[in-house]
Amino acid sequence: MIFGAMFKKNIIILVCLLTVALTACKHHVKFDRTDWDYGDGLAFPYRDGMVNDLLQNQKLKGLRYQEVIHLLHRPQLSSKTEMIYDVDEATVPGKSRYVKQLILSLKDSVVTDAKIYEHTDKKK
């Protein structure tokens, strides 16, 4: 009898811990070209969840400029040496501003590097 009650209690604790652990993690999803482009031009709600999959499972280095446009659509900023895609941004009045971007470095219109840039403005 006592063993059964302890077993049930341990199962409940384990389930609670698992639930907390799973909800604390960011939701990561597989890269999808349509969802990547979904947004209003200022916010892209699905990018943060899929950017890790994009970097790990899509071969970005070596792609030509037009191939990147086909895969990711137009960047928010671009020059001859970089393509910048907004991933996440948060601004809370009276608090820090957070920015996360995917930066693709270019040389002769070919991607040479892909990295994530994250920055938080700290108000003094």
C-alpha positions, 0 to 999 in steps of 0.5 A: 500500500505504501509503495503504491502511494509513493510510486504514484507521488513520484510519477506525478512529480516526474510528469510535473517536472517534464511539463515545466521543462518542455514548456520552458524550451523554445518551440523549434520547428523544421524550416519551411519557406512559406512560414519563414516569409510569413509576417507583416514586414516588421514581425515574422512570428515563425522565424525564431522557431525555425532559424536553428533548423535552417542553419543546421539542415540547409546548405547556405554557404556556397549559395548564390544571391539569387538562390538565397532569394529563392529560399528565403525571399528578400532580406530586410537589409542587403548590400554587396557584402551582407544579407540581413534577415530579421528573426525576432525583435522585442521592445518593451517601454521602459525596458531593454530592446532585443534584436535577433537577426540572421546575417549572411556574408557575401563575396562575389554574390556567394554566401561565405558565412551564416551567423546569428546576431543577437543584441540587447540595448541596456537602458541606464 
